[in-house]
Amino acid sequence: MNRKDERPSKISYERYLNELGIPEDQKKSNDGHIPDYVKYGTWLRVNESDKFESDYQEWKAKVRAEQNL
């Protein structure tokens, strides 16, 4: 693991979401709005930047709190 993955950066959050994958209920094949073939984190950052940013801030606070334990 490299240092970028260890700190709560936007890049590490995007990679985290890419690894999780698209939530099943949001896939186009399940009547959602996100194409099944995209990387979820990257798609979210590009197409729904406000949601990406707000979710990133919550995730960053959670990661930092866990690091301080």
C-alpha positions, -999 to 999 in steps of 0.1 A, spaced: 0 0 0 14 34 -9 11 66 12 -17 80 -8 -39 51 1 -30 56 38 -42 91 42 -78 104 36 -73 121 2 -98 124 -26 -77 100 -46 -78 74 -19 -116 79 -15 -121 75 -52 -101 43 -52 -120 31 -22 -153 36 -41 -139 20 -72 -130 -11 -51 -165 -12 -36 -182 -11 -70 -215 4 -80 -244 -2 -55 -267 -28 -71 -298 -5 -69 -279 22 -89 -268 1 -118 -286 7 -151 -293 -30 -154 -314 -27 -122 -332 4 -134 -306 28 -118 -288 56 -135 -251 45 -134 -237 24 -163 -227 -11 -152 -193 -9 -167 -179 23 -151 -156 27 -120 -180 40 -94 -157 64 -76 -145 80 -109 -180 82 -123 -193 98 -91 -164 124 -90 -170 134 -126 -208 133 -129 -220 141 -94 -192 162 -80 -213 177 -52 -223 143 -39 -187 131 -42 -174 161 -22 -200 158 6 -195 121 9 -158 125 8 -159 150 37 -179 125 58 -155 97 49 -124 118 57 -137 127 91 -145 90 99 -110 79 87 -93 106 108 -113 97 138 -103 60 134 -67 70 130 -67 90 163 -79 60 183 
